[in-house]
Amino acid sequence: MKKILLLSDTHSYIDERILHYAKEADEVWHAGDIGDLKVTDAIEALTTLRGVYGNIDDSKARATFPLHQRFVCEGVSVWITHIGGYPPKYNPQTRDEIQNNPPKLFICGHSHILKVIPDPKNGLLHMNPGAAGKHGFHKVRTMLRFTVHNGAIENLEVVELGKK
């Protein structure tokens, strides 16, 4: 079993609340728009980090993180990318791959809107953790926590970090 903290859209912002939850996680997954790499450096000092770059990320972030991450964690196939769309309207860059080789868990950031949407047509769960940073139109900073164990996603919890 692994405890996962999922966040996105930090836009160079990191604070003790985020780091508190990162310490409790076995892995932190960042769905892009990292901003300054001090964010990911602080997380990596505490636990394992997997991440992707987003549309605001500079060449340093793009050299450090890929655009897409596909991996298997505790029997759950995972795909993380920053901009992917939502069920049933995925963007053109992800739609064909989802139809031909769907992950069990598809994760995006970008919108700053927290969403967890089952996609029964493609047999996957879509997650967007909202935005953990202070830049953007969102009102409340959010992340998601959950566990993965024996091919299942369990104990899903929304973490509200307060108003931005």
N, C-alpha and C positions, 0 to 999 in steps of 0.2 A: 504494500500500500504506500502511495506517495501523496503527501499534502501539497497542493498546488495553489499558488497565488497568481492570479491573472490580472494584469494591468495594461494600460495603454495610454497614449497621449499625455505623457508627463510634461512634454514641452519644456525640458530643462529643470523641472521642479521635483525636488525630493525633500521629504521631511521625516521627522521621527515617527510619525504615525505609519507611514508607508514602510519604513524600516522595521518597525515593531512587527508588522504582519509578515514581512520578508523573513525575519528571524524564525518565525514559527513554521515556515514552509520548507519542504524538502527541495522544491524547485519553484522559481519565479519565472513566469512566461510574460514577455513584454511584446505587445502587438503593434509596436511602431510609434512614430513621432516621439522619439526619445528626447531629442534636443541635445543638450550637452551630455557627453559621455560620463560626466561625474555621476549622473543618475545610475547608469549601469555599473560603474565602478563601485559605487556604494552598495549596491545589491550584491554584486559578485564577491564582495568582502565578507558577506554573511552566508550565502547559499549558492546553489547552482542556478545559473540564469540561461534561459533560451530566449532569443529575441529576433525580431526582424526590423528593418528600417522602414520609416514612413516617408510621406511626401515632403515633410519639412526638414528631414534629416540631411546633414551635410556629408561631404565626402569621407570624413573620418568615420561617421556612423555607418555609411554604406560600405566602407572597407572592412568594418568590424562585424557587421550583421548582414545576413542575406535578405533578399526581398521576400522569399518564401522559406518556411521551415516545415519539413514533413518528417515525422518520426513516430515511433511507437513507444508509449509509456504505459507500463503495467497492462499490456494487452489492448490498449486503446490507440488506434491510429489517429494522429493529430496533424492538422495542417494549420499553420499560423501564417497570415499575411496581413498587411495593413488595410488594403482596400480590396474587398471581395464581394460586396453586395450582401443581400439578405434573401432567405428563402421567400418565394420561389424565384426572385429576380436577382440572380448573381450577375456580376459584371462579365463582359466578354472574355477577360483574361482568366477567369476561374470557372466559368460555366461548363465548358467542355470537359475539363479535368474532373470536376465534381460528378458529372454524369457518367464518365468512363471509369473513374477510379476514386470513388468518394471516400473521404476519411470518416471515422466515427464521430470526430469532433472537429468542426471547422471554426476557426477563431479569426476575427477581424477587429480592427480598431477604427480609427478615422472619424466616425460620425459624432463621437462624444456622447452617444446615446446608449445607455445600458440596455441590452436585449439578450434574451435567451429564447431561442425559437427552435422547436423540433421541426425537422424536415423529413416527414415520413416518406415522401416520394424518393428521396435519395438516401434514406436510412441514416441520417446524421443529425447531430445536434449542433446548432449554430450558437456561438457566444460572442458578444461584444461587451467588454467590461466597462464601457463608458470611458470617462477621462479621469485620471488621477492627478493631473496637473491643474494649474490655475488659469491657463490661457484657453480661451474659447468661449462659446456661448452657453455651455452647460452651467447649471446653478449649483449642483452638488457634485463633489468629487467622489468617484466610485471605483471599486475594484470587485473582483469575484474570488471566492475561495471554494475549493472543492477537493475531494479525494478521487484518485483513480486506483482501482483495485480489481484484479482478475477480470479485466475487460469492461469494467463498469465505471461510470462517472457517478459519484455519490456525494451526499452531504453538501450540496451546492448552497452557498451563502453569499448574499450581497453585503459588501463592506462599504458603508457610507463614511467618508472622511470629513464630512462637514461642508459648509458652503465655501466657495472659492474666494 
